[in-house]
Amino acid sequence: MSTYEARRGVEALKQFRLATADICDVTPLTPDDDFEVSSQVFPIALGAGSALLVHSDATGLRYDRTPSHIARVGLDHY
């Protein structure tokens, strides 16, 4: 089963930043009011655990994954 969300504007950017805070910092390349994101999440059961496959479409963004992000969460992400 997957979930789907589409959001727009300053509140959407705020929520997207909260959702990705442990993984990376997000900086929009457009005005905050013009920010748009849609995401579809697919939970996947694996033999050794579980994973999430996330498909997102968004206006231009810059993702910054810093050493502090890596130290905070030992998350594999591709």
mmCIF file of the C-alpha atoms, coordinates in Angstrom:
data_MODEL
# 
_entry.id   MODEL 
# 
loop_
_atom_site.group_PDB 
_atom_site.id 
_atom_site.type_symbol 
_atom_site.label_atom_id 
_atom_site.label_alt_id 
_atom_site.label_comp_id 
_atom_site.label_asym_id 
_atom_site.label_entity_id 
_atom_site.label_seq_id 
_atom_site.pdbx_PDB_ins_code 
_atom_site.Cartn_x 
_atom_site.Cartn_y 
_atom_site.Cartn_z 
_atom_site.occupancy 
_atom_site.B_iso_or_equiv 
_atom_site.pdbx_formal_charge 
_atom_site.auth_seq_id 
_atom_site.auth_comp_id 
_atom_site.auth_asym_id 
_atom_site.auth_atom_id 
_atom_site.pdbx_PDB_model_num 
ATOM 1  C CA . MET A 1 1  ? 0.000  0.000   0.000  1.00 0.00 ? 1  MET A CA 1 
ATOM 2  C CA . SER A 1 2  ? 1.313  3.461   -0.813 1.00 0.00 ? 2  SER A CA 1 
ATOM 3  C CA . THR A 1 3  ? 0.423  6.931   0.410  1.00 0.00 ? 3  THR A CA 1 
ATOM 4  C CA . TYR A 1 4  ? 0.313  10.059  -1.737 1.00 0.00 ? 4  TYR A CA 1 
ATOM 5  C CA . GLU A 1 5  ? 0.466  13.733  -0.792 1.00 0.00 ? 5  GLU A CA 1 
ATOM 6  C CA . ALA A 1 6  ? 0.605  16.923  -2.810 1.00 0.00 ? 6  ALA A CA 1 
ATOM 7  C CA . ARG A 1 7  ? 1.305  20.221  -1.090 1.00 0.00 ? 7  ARG A CA 1 
ATOM 8  C CA . ARG A 1 8  ? 2.048  23.814  -2.013 1.00 0.00 ? 8  ARG A CA 1 
ATOM 9  C CA . GLY A 1 9  ? 3.333  27.012  -0.425 1.00 0.00 ? 9  GLY A CA 1 
ATOM 10 C CA . VAL A 1 10 ? 5.114  28.034  2.757  1.00 0.00 ? 10 VAL A CA 1 
ATOM 11 C CA . GLU A 1 11 ? 3.342  25.480  4.973  1.00 0.00 ? 11 GLU A CA 1 
ATOM 12 C CA . ALA A 1 12 ? 4.241  22.685  2.518  1.00 0.00 ? 12 ALA A CA 1 
ATOM 13 C CA . LEU A 1 13 ? 7.900  23.732  2.672  1.00 0.00 ? 13 LEU A CA 1 
ATOM 14 C CA . LYS A 1 14 ? 7.777  23.795  6.474  1.00 0.00 ? 14 LYS A CA 1 
ATOM 15 C CA . GLN A 1 15 ? 6.301  20.281  6.589  1.00 0.00 ? 15 GLN A CA 1 
ATOM 16 C CA . PHE A 1 16 ? 8.798  18.976  4.003  1.00 0.00 ? 16 PHE A CA 1 
ATOM 17 C CA . ARG A 1 17 ? 11.685 20.381  6.034  1.00 0.00 ? 17 ARG A CA 1 
ATOM 18 C CA . LEU A 1 18 ? 10.330 18.721  9.184  1.00 0.00 ? 18 LEU A CA 1 
ATOM 19 C CA . ALA A 1 19 ? 9.991  15.400  7.359  1.00 0.00 ? 19 ALA A CA 1 
ATOM 20 C CA . THR A 1 20 ? 13.572 15.522  6.049  1.00 0.00 ? 20 THR A CA 1 
ATOM 21 C CA . ALA A 1 21 ? 15.308 17.252  9.003  1.00 0.00 ? 21 ALA A CA 1 
ATOM 22 C CA . ASP A 1 22 ? 17.142 14.124  10.163 1.00 0.00 ? 22 ASP A CA 1 
ATOM 23 C CA . ILE A 1 23 ? 18.330 13.294  6.647  1.00 0.00 ? 23 ILE A CA 1 
ATOM 24 C CA . CYS A 1 24 ? 19.256 16.670  5.160  1.00 0.00 ? 24 CYS A CA 1 
ATOM 25 C CA . ASP A 1 25 ? 18.651 20.414  5.046  1.00 0.00 ? 25 ASP A CA 1 
ATOM 26 C CA . VAL A 1 26 ? 16.362 21.566  2.231  1.00 0.00 ? 26 VAL A CA 1 
ATOM 27 C CA . THR A 1 27 ? 16.716 24.938  0.502  1.00 0.00 ? 27 THR A CA 1 
ATOM 28 C CA . PRO A 1 28 ? 14.169 25.869  -2.185 1.00 0.00 ? 28 PRO A CA 1 
ATOM 29 C CA . LEU A 1 29 ? 15.463 27.474  -5.361 1.00 0.00 ? 29 LEU A CA 1 
ATOM 30 C CA . THR A 1 30 ? 12.143 29.308  -5.807 1.00 0.00 ? 30 THR A CA 1 
ATOM 31 C CA . PRO A 1 31 ? 10.278 31.723  -3.529 1.00 0.00 ? 31 PRO A CA 1 
ATOM 32 C CA . ASP A 1 32 ? 8.800  29.848  -0.549 1.00 0.00 ? 32 ASP A CA 1 
ATOM 33 C CA . ASP A 1 33 ? 5.250  30.704  -1.691 1.00 0.00 ? 33 ASP A CA 1 
ATOM 34 C CA . ASP A 1 34 ? 5.901  28.929  -5.012 1.00 0.00 ? 34 ASP A CA 1 
ATOM 35 C CA . PHE A 1 35 ? 7.230  25.735  -3.430 1.00 0.00 ? 35 PHE A CA 1 
ATOM 36 C CA . GLU A 1 36 ? 5.377  22.579  -4.482 1.00 0.00 ? 36 GLU A CA 1 
ATOM 37 C CA . VAL A 1 37 ? 5.958  18.943  -3.557 1.00 0.00 ? 37 VAL A CA 1 
ATOM 38 C CA . SER A 1 38 ? 4.175  15.685  -4.167 1.00 0.00 ? 38 SER A CA 1 
ATOM 39 C CA . SER A 1 39 ? 5.353  12.440  -2.640 1.00 0.00 ? 39 SER A CA 1 
ATOM 40 C CA . GLN A 1 40 ? 4.374  8.829   -2.868 1.00 0.00 ? 40 GLN A CA 1 
ATOM 41 C CA . VAL A 1 41 ? 5.674  6.429   -0.192 1.00 0.00 ? 41 VAL A CA 1 
ATOM 42 C CA . PHE A 1 42 ? 5.915  2.661   -0.610 1.00 0.00 ? 42 PHE A CA 1 
ATOM 43 C CA . PRO A 1 43 ? 6.771  0.572   2.477  1.00 0.00 ? 43 PRO A CA 1 
ATOM 44 C CA . ILE A 1 44 ? 8.876  -2.475  1.576  1.00 0.00 ? 44 ILE A CA 1 
ATOM 45 C CA . ALA A 1 45 ? 9.388  -5.548  3.736  1.00 0.00 ? 45 ALA A CA 1 
ATOM 46 C CA . LEU A 1 46 ? 12.871 -7.038  3.374  1.00 0.00 ? 46 LEU A CA 1 
ATOM 47 C CA . GLY A 1 47 ? 14.333 -10.252 4.740  1.00 0.00 ? 47 GLY A CA 1 
ATOM 48 C CA . ALA A 1 48 ? 16.555 -8.306  7.151  1.00 0.00 ? 48 ALA A CA 1 
ATOM 49 C CA . GLY A 1 49 ? 14.095 -5.546  8.054  1.00 0.00 ? 49 GLY A CA 1 
ATOM 50 C CA . SER A 1 50 ? 12.126 -2.931  6.208  1.00 0.00 ? 50 SER A CA 1 
ATOM 51 C CA . ALA A 1 51 ? 12.607 0.096   4.011  1.00 0.00 ? 51 ALA A CA 1 
ATOM 52 C CA . LEU A 1 52 ? 10.685 2.943   2.453  1.00 0.00 ? 52 LEU A CA 1 
ATOM 53 C CA . LEU A 1 53 ? 10.782 3.784   -1.216 1.00 0.00 ? 53 LEU A CA 1 
ATOM 54 C CA . VAL A 1 54 ? 9.863  7.433   -1.662 1.00 0.00 ? 54 VAL A CA 1 
ATOM 55 C CA . HIS A 1 55 ? 9.097  9.072   -5.005 1.00 0.00 ? 55 HIS A CA 1 
ATOM 56 C CA . SER A 1 56 ? 8.917  12.876  -4.805 1.00 0.00 ? 56 SER A CA 1 
ATOM 57 C CA . ASP A 1 57 ? 8.403  15.605  -7.376 1.00 0.00 ? 57 ASP A CA 1 
ATOM 58 C CA . ALA A 1 58 ? 9.173  19.155  -6.277 1.00 0.00 ? 58 ALA A CA 1 
ATOM 59 C CA . THR A 1 59 ? 10.103 22.579  -7.478 1.00 0.00 ? 59 THR A CA 1 
ATOM 60 C CA . GLY A 1 60 ? 13.847 23.221  -7.555 1.00 0.00 ? 60 GLY A CA 1 
ATOM 61 C CA . LEU A 1 61 ? 15.585 22.274  -4.313 1.00 0.00 ? 61 LEU A CA 1 
ATOM 62 C CA . ARG A 1 62 ? 19.049 21.995  -2.882 1.00 0.00 ? 62 ARG A CA 1 
ATOM 63 C CA . TYR A 1 63 ? 19.658 19.139  -0.440 1.00 0.00 ? 63 TYR A CA 1 
ATOM 64 C CA . ASP A 1 64 ? 22.561 19.448  2.001  1.00 0.00 ? 64 ASP A CA 1 
ATOM 65 C CA . ARG A 1 65 ? 23.559 16.296  3.905  1.00 0.00 ? 65 ARG A CA 1 
ATOM 66 C CA . THR A 1 66 ? 26.116 17.407  6.454  1.00 0.00 ? 66 THR A CA 1 
ATOM 67 C CA . PRO A 1 67 ? 28.408 15.376  8.725  1.00 0.00 ? 67 PRO A CA 1 
ATOM 68 C CA . SER A 1 68 ? 26.050 16.210  11.618 1.00 0.00 ? 68 SER A CA 1 
ATOM 69 C CA . HIS A 1 69 ? 23.132 14.635  9.704  1.00 0.00 ? 69 HIS A CA 1 
ATOM 70 C CA . ILE A 1 70 ? 25.187 11.501  9.148  1.00 0.00 ? 70 ILE A CA 1 
ATOM 71 C CA . ALA A 1 71 ? 26.253 11.361  12.812 1.00 0.00 ? 71 ALA A CA 1 
ATOM 72 C CA . ARG A 1 72 ? 22.711 11.945  14.063 1.00 0.00 ? 72 ARG A CA 1 
ATOM 73 C CA . VAL A 1 73 ? 21.030 9.231   11.993 1.00 0.00 ? 73 VAL A CA 1 
ATOM 74 C CA . GLY A 1 74 ? 22.902 6.223   10.626 1.00 0.00 ? 74 GLY A CA 1 
ATOM 75 C CA . LEU A 1 75 ? 20.453 6.000   7.764  1.00 0.00 ? 75 LEU A CA 1 
ATOM 76 C CA . ASP A 1 76 ? 21.345 4.514   4.405  1.00 0.00 ? 76 ASP A CA 1 
ATOM 77 C CA . HIS A 1 77 ? 19.736 6.625   1.736  1.00 0.00 ? 77 HIS A CA 1 
ATOM 78 C CA . TYR A 1 78 ? 20.234 6.574   -2.022 1.00 0.00 ? 78 TYR A CA 1 
# 
